[in-house]
Amino acid sequence: MSRSPRAVAAVALGVAASLMVTAAPAGAAPVRYTPGAPGAGDPYFPDMGNGGYDAAHYDVALTYDPASKGISAVTTIKARATQHLSRFNLDFQGPLKISALTVNGKKAAYKRTGAQELEITPDKGLRKGNSFTVSVAYSGVPEGVDDPALGRSGWIPTDDGAVMLNQPIGAATVYPVNDAPSDKATYTFTLTAPKDLTTLANGDPAGRWTRGAQTTTRWVMNKPMASELSMIAIGKYDVVTGRTARGVPNITATDARLGISARLAKDFHDQTAEFQEWLAGNYGRYPFSSTGGIVVKAGVGYALETQGRPVYDLGRRPGTIPRPDLTVHELAHQWFGDSVTPERWADIWLNEGFATYSEWLYFEKYTGKTAQQSFDEVYATPADDDLWKPVTADPGRDNIFHSTVYDRGAMTLHMLRRTIGDQAFFKLVKLWPTVNKDGNVSTRDFIAFAEKVSGRQLDDLFDKWVYTSGKPAL
């Protein structure tokens, strides 16, 4: 990109800072500032995320223009340096153009490199342990990601607005971010659009006001959230509000273009509340301060467990609401995947296995079909079927949404239930999201936890079901 002479000079100063040893008090070691890593170390997505700092909060203020289908936005990030930083990176991809960038209120040099790197050099080094603030102003028409193996994510334009769905690699198409599940942060979204459109996001509503022809809404997600779970929806929606039986605010919305009747919209609202309460009985207290769901016509062909308020694309089934088992699946993710998040993508079965097994428990509770019958149906899949080929706990980058992650993940949990018994199993699945609330985990963490709760040695079970390819023998 073209750069001003001042920016070039600032880059030079930043490079010098990365090599300079600063003065220190007598007897103290000198401070050496070095660049943060341009990736978070996940082998599936080496460009995603960055090192050298821990993001604490994102404030995304975004205005949508229906004439151009573009946005103008300012994203402000509060973070803490985890090393002495001479410079650091954010993930930011696509055609959006930056108009201003500051660190701690002062202009900072920057350049965009590679597929998604925004490399920032502040006017002076950032000391380890100190907090700092980055503000980026930008505008343009975002372009989402269309990955041959993983589908569409990021900014998804619709006829009357857009939807932002970020799993696994879409967040950086809309806002600058440390785009790694291991760096969770709280969020505020301030969304402005013409007053005939609805604006929705994760979290709790925190204000709505109209000025002229524009309406602004503010949303606050006050629990740590992985960037792949952030969400925005802009368009014409019918919104239903209420509370669950335990008083949790419940906000559901259905895309007006889908022709969903008011009765069905209320059914979806009520089912969301009912299933969340039932899941809380299995998994412990609901981890967020509001719940709900959004039914969209986005053309992506999937539902996603966006934190606190899942999104369901029903563009192929207008006039309908999500199936009960699908609603259960996405709500179960609020415990498994959202509140408790894998550190690395290889362990995504800890999300999808639990969500799929929650469907089996739903069938057991509401239809009489036992979890064992669900297990038997899947196990009947022939041994040469693709289901059995990937390794569940390391399926590979292009297979993170493979059926083995979902079905064999659920089968693993059922085999664990059979091995340790119902009493220990249901104690385990309630304690796991409680003890690890708001945190990041690995498969090894889960195995160790299961062994501690059950008092059983479980290496053989997990070696067979999550670490080995091929159909396991019973």
Buried (B, 14 or more C-beta within 10 A) or exposed (E): EEEEEEBEEBBEBBBEBBEBEEEEEEEEEEBBBBBBBBBBBBEBBEBBBBBBBBBBBBBBBBBBBBEEBBBBBBBBBBBBBEBBBBBBBBBBBBEBEBEEBBBBEEBBBBBBEEEBBBBBBBBBBBBBEBEBBBBBBBBBBBBBBEBEEBBBBBBBBBEBBBBBBBBBBBBBBBBBBBBBBBBBBBBBBBBBBBEEBBBBBBBBBEEEEEEEEBBBBBBBBBBBBBBBBBBBBBBBBBBBEBEBEEEBBBBBBBBBBBEBEEEBBBBBBBBBBBBBBBBBEBBBEBBBBBBBBBBBBBEBEBBBBBBBBBBBBBBEBEEBBBBBBBBBBBBBBBBBBBBBBBBBBBBBBBBBBBBBBBBBBBBBBBEEBEBBEBBEEBBEBEEEEEBBBBBBBBBBBEBBBBBBBBBBBBBBBBBBBBBBEEEBBBBBBBBBBBEBBBBBBBBEBBBEBBBEBBEBEBEEBBEBBBBBEEBBEE
